[in-house]
Amino acid sequence: MNMAASIDTDFPPFPVGTPRSALTHQLTSPPEPVARRIRLTYPSRINAMALDSSKIVPSQAAYLAGELLITCDLMREAEVEIVPDGLAVQTAPDCAHPVLARHAALLMRDALGIRERLRVRVTAPDLPAHLGLGSSSGQLAAVASAVNELYGSPAAPRQLIKFLARNHGEEIDGDEQHLLPVQCLGGSATAGLIPGAVQVIAGAQVPLLKANLPADLHLVLGMPHQPLLWDARASLAAEARHFDAFAATGRTHGPEIAYRLLHDAWPALEDGDLRPLGQLLFDYRFRMGSLANCAFSHPDLLATGAKIEHIFTDRLADILTLSSVGPTFAALTRTPETCEQAFTAAGLRPLRCRPWNRGYTLTRQEAR
């Protein structure tokens, strides 16, 4: 099969700003703006585990795999202001990923029925794309949340999560007018719209469980020094070649994952014990085939995984997992220096951050 042709068939590019799914509850009338300018900071997510990877398939409008995420303080800043003239949505010259920023603002103009012209500026973490940290979906969620705040938050958080997941798109190199509808489980939107550093999202992009993490915990990320640089089309084509393996893992291990999460890991987490959740995530990534399924994300992924397993088995961290399909690993620990050393010894570039419990933060609001 020609994989490029398959991707174009199953995931045809769509015009920037074109909604493919509406808000779940339509507004009766367009809201009025409550400010002239809004600025907020938006956290990032680590997709620690898919609940049922058999639901990651190439032909659904909605992706029903569910996920367990950890929110971290790798922040992007989104600013949206009302301007008197020009295009319906304008992006500042220094706006990060302007195509995605424009897409999110146009989606919100359509969903809310607003007519004011908007100018958008986003500052994002200085990291490459396709590290498994949800940079594209985080960009869309930050801008959409800022537009929503500008109009008094008429769309409820759970509405926005579903809306953004079902209208997700990623950049295509050399094309500023179209996006590729890459599958989205809702984690990046949930990370900022629902407070809680650890969250479980059900398959229909519905946040179910959330818990805070204590202040003495650190997240240490381990990233390749030279990650693969590919756009959404190439990345999705590589992932599509492994859809059958994802499906087999989900069918085999999905019931066990659900049982252990609800009857073992989450009750222990609520009592302050992270280890059962860590064991579930470790087993999922390192023993149930997830790491092998995701090996397309970087040629050294499996070898690197073998080098860092001891971070969990030697209790250097309570949690060791891969984020999304990789290639970034993440360790949740009270001894970040030892995890940084372990990642470095395995040939990874460590980056330290913190779990984030509070959702997005409004940092500036200017009256009209």
VEXDREN-2710 file (C-alpha; in Angstrom, 1 decimal):
% VEXDREN-2710
k/r/px/py/pz
1/MET/0.0/0.0/0.0
2/ASN/1.2/3.5/-0.7
3/MET/1.1/5.0/2.8
4/ALA/1.1/8.6/1.6
5/ALA/-2.1/7.8/-0.5
6/SER/-3.6/6.1/2.5
7/ILE/-3.0/9.1/4.8
8/ASP/-4.5/11.5/2.2
9/THR/-7.6/9.2/2.1
10/ASP/-8.1/8.6/5.8
11/PHE/-6.9/12.0/7.0
12/PRO/-7.5/14.5/4.1
13/PRO/-6.0/18.0/4.8
14/PHE/-8.6/20.6/5.6
15/PRO/-8.6/24.4/5.4
16/VAL/-7.3/26.3/8.4
17/GLY/-10.2/27.5/10.6
18/THR/-12.7/25.1/9.2
19/PRO/-14.7/23.4/12.0
20/ARG/-15.4/19.7/11.6
21/SER/-17.4/19.4/14.8
22/ALA/-19.5/21.9/16.7
23/LEU/-19.6/22.8/20.4
24/THR/-21.7/20.2/22.1
25/HIS/-24.1/22.9/23.4
26/GLN/-24.8/25.7/21.0
27/LEU/-25.0/29.2/22.4
28/THR/-28.3/31.0/22.0
29/SER/-26.7/34.3/21.1
30/PRO/-23.2/35.6/20.5
31/PRO/-21.5/36.7/23.7
32/GLU/-20.2/40.2/24.3
33/PRO/-16.5/40.7/25.0
34/VAL/-15.6/41.4/28.7
35/ALA/-12.2/42.8/28.0
36/ARG/-10.1/44.3/25.2
37/ARG/-7.1/42.0/25.8
38/ILE/-6.5/38.7/27.6
39/ARG/-3.3/37.0/28.4
40/LEU/-2.9/33.6/30.0
41/THR/-0.3/30.9/30.6
42/TYR/-1.1/27.4/29.7
43/PRO/0.6/24.2/31.0
44/SER/1.8/21.2/28.9
45/ARG/0.8/17.5/29.3
46/ILE/2.7/14.3/29.4
47/ASN/0.5/11.5/27.9
48/ALA/1.6/8.8/30.2
49/MET/-0.7/6.0/28.9
50/ALA/-3.5/5.3/26.5
51/LEU/-6.3/3.4/28.3
52/ASP/-7.2/1.4/25.2
53/SER/-4.8/1.7/22.3
54/SER/-7.1/-0.4/20.1
55/LYS/-9.2/2.7/19.7
56/ILE/-6.4/4.6/18.0
57/VAL/-7.7/4.0/14.4
58/PRO/-7.4/6.1/11.2
59/SER/-11.0/6.5/10.2
60/GLN/-12.9/8.0/13.1
61/ALA/-13.9/11.6/13.6
62/ALA/-13.4/11.1/17.3
63/TYR/-10.6/9.0/18.9
64/LEU/-11.8/6.9/21.8
65/ALA/-8.6/5.5/23.3
66/GLY/-8.7/7.7/26.5
67/GLU/-5.5/8.6/28.3
68/LEU/-3.8/9.2/31.6
69/LEU/-1.9/12.4/31.6
70/ILE/0.4/14.3/33.9
71/THR/0.3/18.1/33.7
72/CYS/3.6/20.0/33.9
73/ASP/4.8/23.6/34.1
74/LEU/6.3/23.9/30.6
75/MET/4.2/26.9/29.9
76/ARG/3.1/28.7/26.7
77/GLU/1.7/32.2/26.9
78/ALA/-1.3/33.2/24.7
79/GLU/-2.5/36.7/24.3
80/VAL/-5.7/37.7/22.3
81/GLU/-6.8/41.2/21.8
82/ILE/-9.7/42.9/19.9
83/VAL/-8.4/45.1/17.1
84/PRO/-10.4/47.7/15.0
85/ASP/-9.6/46.6/11.5
86/GLY/-7.8/44.1/9.3
87/LEU/-8.3/40.4/8.8
88/ALA/-10.7/38.5/11.0
89/VAL/-7.8/36.8/12.8
90/GLN/-4.3/38.3/12.7
91/THR/-1.1/36.9/14.3
92/ALA/1.7/39.0/15.7
93/PRO/5.0/38.8/13.8
94/ASP/6.6/37.0/16.6
95/CYS/3.8/34.5/17.2
96/ALA/4.9/30.9/17.6
97/HIS/3.2/28.5/15.2
98/PRO/1.0/31.2/13.6
99/VAL/-1.0/28.8/11.5
100/LEU/-2.2/26.9/14.6
101/ALA/-2.9/30.1/16.4
102/ARG/-5.0/31.3/13.5
103/HIS/-6.9/28.0/13.3
104/ALA/-7.8/28.1/17.0
105/ALA/-9.0/31.7/16.9
106/LEU/-11.0/31.1/13.8
107/LEU/-12.6/28.0/15.3
108/MET/-13.7/30.0/18.3
109/ARG/-15.1/32.9/16.2
110/ASP/-17.2/30.4/14.4
111/ALA/-18.3/28.5/17.5
112/LEU/-19.2/31.6/19.6
113/GLY/-20.7/33.5/16.7
114/ILE/-18.5/36.6/17.4
115/ARG/-17.6/39.2/14.8
116/GLU/-14.8/41.2/16.4
117/ARG/-11.4/41.1/14.7
118/LEU/-8.8/39.4/16.9
119/ARG/-5.0/39.6/17.1
120/VAL/-3.2/36.6/18.6
121/ARG/0.3/36.2/20.0
122/VAL/1.7/33.0/21.4
123/THR/5.1/32.3/23.1
124/ALA/5.8/28.6/23.3
125/PRO/8.4/26.5/25.1
126/ASP/11.6/26.4/23.0
127/LEU/11.4/22.7/22.1
128/PRO/11.2/20.9/18.7
129/ALA/7.8/19.6/17.5
130/HIS/6.9/15.9/17.6
131/LEU/8.6/15.1/21.0
132/GLY/5.3/13.6/22.3
133/LEU/4.5/16.6/24.5
134/GLY/1.4/17.8/22.7
135/SER/2.8/21.0/21.4
136/SER/0.2/21.4/18.6
137/SER/-2.8/20.6/20.7
138/GLY/-1.5/22.7/23.6
139/GLN/-1.1/25.7/21.2
140/LEU/-4.7/25.3/20.0
141/ALA/-6.0/24.9/23.6
142/ALA/-4.2/28.0/24.8
143/VAL/-5.5/30.3/22.1
144/ALA/-9.0/28.9/22.3
145/SER/-9.1/29.4/26.1
146/ALA/-7.8/32.9/25.7
147/VAL/-10.6/33.7/23.2
148/ASN/-13.1/32.1/25.5
149/GLU/-11.9/34.2/28.4
150/LEU/-12.1/37.4/26.3
151/TYR/-15.8/36.7/26.0
152/GLY/-16.5/35.8/29.6
153/SER/-16.0/32.0/29.2
154/PRO/-19.3/31.1/27.6
155/ALA/-18.0/27.7/26.6
156/ALA/-17.6/25.4/29.6
157/PRO/-14.3/23.6/30.0
158/ARG/-15.7/20.1/29.1
159/GLN/-17.3/21.5/26.0
160/LEU/-14.0/23.1/24.9
161/ILE/-12.1/19.9/25.5
162/LYS/-14.3/17.8/23.2
163/PHE/-14.5/20.7/20.7
164/LEU/-10.8/21.1/20.5
165/ALA/-10.0/17.3/20.3
166/ARG/-12.5/16.9/17.4
167/ASN/-11.2/19.9/15.5
168/HIS/-7.5/19.2/16.1
169/GLY/-5.1/19.7/13.3
170/GLU/-1.3/19.9/12.8
171/GLU/0.9/21.9/10.5
172/ILE/2.0/20.7/7.1
173/ASP/5.4/21.9/6.0
174/GLY/5.1/24.6/3.3
175/ASP/1.3/24.9/3.5
176/GLU/-0.1/27.8/5.6
177/GLN/-3.7/27.2/4.4
178/HIS/-4.3/23.6/5.4
179/LEU/-3.8/21.4/8.4
180/LEU/-3.7/17.6/8.8
181/PRO/-6.4/16.1/11.1
182/VAL/-4.1/14.1/13.3
183/GLN/-5.8/12.0/16.0
184/CYS/-6.2/13.8/19.4
185/LEU/-7.3/12.3/22.7
186/GLY/-7.9/15.6/24.5
187/GLY/-5.1/15.6/27.0
188/SER/-3.5/19.0/26.2
189/ALA/-6.8/20.8/26.4
190/THR/-7.7/19.0/29.7
191/ALA/-4.3/19.9/31.2
192/GLY/-5.2/23.6/31.2
193/LEU/-9.0/23.5/31.4
194/ILE/-9.3/21.1/34.3
195/PRO/-7.1/21.6/37.5
196/GLY/-5.2/18.5/38.6
197/ALA/-1.7/17.3/37.9
198/VAL/-2.8/13.7/37.2
199/GLN/-5.9/13.1/35.2
200/VAL/-7.8/10.3/33.5
201/ILE/-9.8/11.1/30.3
202/ALA/-12.4/8.6/29.1
203/GLY/-12.6/7.6/25.5
204/ALA/-15.0/10.3/24.4
205/GLN/-12.7/13.1/25.6
206/VAL/-14.5/13.2/29.0
207/PRO/-12.3/14.0/32.0
208/LEU/-13.2/11.5/34.7
209/LEU/-10.6/11.5/37.5
210/LYS/-8.2/14.1/38.8
211/ALA/-5.7/14.4/41.6
212/ASN/-3.1/16.9/42.8
213/LEU/0.5/16.0/43.3
214/PRO/2.6/17.2/46.3
215/ALA/5.0/20.1/45.9
216/ASP/8.2/18.1/46.5
217/LEU/7.9/16.1/43.3
218/HIS/9.8/16.9/40.1
219/LEU/9.4/15.8/36.6
220/VAL/12.5/15.0/34.6
221/LEU/12.1/14.6/30.9
222/GLY/14.7/12.7/28.8
223/MET/14.8/13.7/25.1
224/PRO/17.0/12.7/22.2
225/HIS/19.7/15.2/21.4
226/GLN/18.7/14.8/17.7
227/PRO/15.0/14.0/17.5
228/LEU/13.5/13.1/14.1
229/LEU/12.4/16.3/12.3
230/TRP/9.3/15.5/10.3
231/ASP/6.0/17.3/9.7
232/ALA/2.6/15.9/10.6
233/ARG/2.1/14.1/7.3
234/ALA/5.4/12.1/7.7
235/SER/4.8/11.5/11.4
236/LEU/1.3/10.3/10.9
237/ALA/2.3/8.0/8.1
238/ALA/5.0/6.4/10.3
239/GLU/2.4/5.9/13.1
240/ALA/-0.2/4.5/10.7
241/ARG/2.1/1.6/9.9
242/HIS/1.8/0.5/13.5
243/PHE/-2.0/0.9/13.9
244/ASP/-2.4/-2.9/13.9
245/ALA/0.1/-3.3/16.7
246/PHE/-1.6/-0.6/18.8
247/ALA/-4.9/-2.4/18.3
248/ALA/-3.5/-5.7/19.4
249/THR/-2.0/-4.2/22.5
250/GLY/-5.3/-2.6/23.4
251/ARG/-7.3/-5.7/22.8
252/THR/-4.9/-7.8/24.9
253/HIS/-4.2/-5.5/27.8
254/GLY/-7.1/-3.0/27.8
255/PRO/-9.3/-4.8/30.4
256/GLU/-6.3/-5.3/32.8
257/ILE/-5.3/-1.7/32.5
258/ALA/-8.8/-0.5/33.3
259/TYR/-9.1/-2.8/36.3
260/ARG/-5.7/-2.0/37.8
261/LEU/-6.2/1.7/37.3
262/LEU/-9.6/1.8/39.0
263/HIS/-9.1/-0.8/41.7
264/ASP/-5.4/-0.4/42.5
265/ALA/-3.5/2.5/41.2
266/TRP/-6.1/5.3/41.6
267/PRO/-7.2/4.4/45.2
268/ALA/-3.5/4.2/46.2
269/LEU/-2.9/7.6/44.5
270/GLU/-5.7/9.1/46.5
271/ASP/-4.0/7.8/49.7
272/GLY/-0.7/9.3/48.7
273/ASP/1.0/6.2/47.3
274/LEU/2.2/6.7/43.7
275/ARG/3.9/3.3/43.4
276/PRO/0.9/1.3/42.1
277/LEU/0.3/3.9/39.4
278/GLY/4.0/3.8/38.6
279/GLN/3.9/0.0/38.3
280/LEU/1.0/0.1/35.9
281/LEU/2.6/2.7/33.7
282/PHE/5.9/0.9/33.7
283/ASP/4.2/-2.4/32.8
284/TYR/2.2/-0.7/30.1
285/ARG/5.2/0.9/28.5
286/PHE/8.0/-1.7/29.1
287/ARG/6.1/-5.0/29.4
288/MET/2.9/-4.8/27.4
289/GLY/4.4/-3.8/24.0
290/SER/3.8/-0.1/24.1
291/LEU/7.5/0.8/23.7
292/ALA/7.9/-1.5/20.7
293/ASN/4.7/0.0/19.2
294/CYS/6.2/3.5/19.5
295/ALA/9.7/2.6/18.3
296/PHE/9.0/4.4/15.0
297/SER/9.4/7.8/16.8
298/HIS/13.1/7.4/17.1
299/PRO/15.6/4.7/16.0
300/ASP/17.1/4.4/19.4
301/LEU/13.9/4.2/21.4
302/LEU/14.0/0.6/22.4
303/ALA/17.7/0.6/23.2
304/THR/17.3/3.7/25.3
305/GLY/14.3/2.2/27.1
306/ALA/16.4/-0.8/28.1
307/LYS/19.1/1.6/29.5
308/ILE/16.7/3.5/31.7
309/GLU/14.4/0.8/33.1
310/HIS/16.4/0.9/36.3
311/ILE/15.1/4.4/37.0
312/PHE/11.9/2.7/38.1
313/THR/13.1/-0.7/39.2
314/ASP/15.8/0.8/41.4
315/ARG/13.2/3.3/42.8
316/LEU/14.9/6.4/41.6
317/ALA/11.5/7.6/40.5
318/ASP/7.9/6.7/41.4
319/ILE/6.9/6.9/37.7
320/LEU/8.8/6.2/34.5
321/THR/6.9/6.4/31.3
322/LEU/7.0/7.5/27.7
323/SER/5.0/10.5/26.7
324/SER/2.5/9.8/23.9
325/VAL/4.4/7.8/21.2
326/GLY/7.7/9.4/22.2
327/PRO/10.5/9.9/21.9
328/THR/10.4/11.8/25.2
329/PHE/10.6/9.8/28.5
330/ALA/9.4/11.2/31.8
331/ALA/10.3/10.4/35.4
332/LEU/8.3/11.6/38.4
333/THR/10.7/11.8/41.3
334/ARG/11.8/13.4/44.5
335/THR/15.5/13.0/43.5
336/PRO/15.7/14.8/40.1
337/GLU/19.5/14.9/40.0
338/THR/19.8/11.1/40.0
339/CYS/17.2/10.8/37.2
340/GLU/19.0/13.5/35.2
341/GLN/22.2/11.6/35.5
342/ALA/20.5/8.4/34.4
343/PHE/19.0/10.0/31.4
344/THR/22.3/11.6/30.5
345/ALA/24.1/8.3/30.8
346/ALA/21.6/6.8/28.4
347/GLY/22.3/9.5/25.8
348/LEU/19.3/11.7/26.5
349/ARG/19.1/15.4/27.1
350/PRO/17.4/15.9/30.5
351/LEU/15.0/18.8/31.2
352/ARG/13.6/19.4/34.7
353/CYS/10.1/20.7/35.3
354/ARG/7.3/20.4/37.9
355/PRO/3.9/18.9/38.1
356/TRP/1.2/21.5/37.7
357/ASN/-2.0/21.3/39.7
358/ARG/-3.8/24.6/38.8
359/GLY/-4.9/24.6/35.1
360/TYR/-4.3/27.7/33.0
361/THR/-3.6/31.0/34.8
362/LEU/-5.0/34.3/33.7
363/THR/-2.1/36.8/33.9
364/ARG/-3.5/40.0/32.3
365/GLN/-6.9/41.4/31.5
366/GLU/-7.3/44.9/30.0
367/ALA/-10.7/46.6/30.1
368/ARG/-12.4/47.6/26.9
END
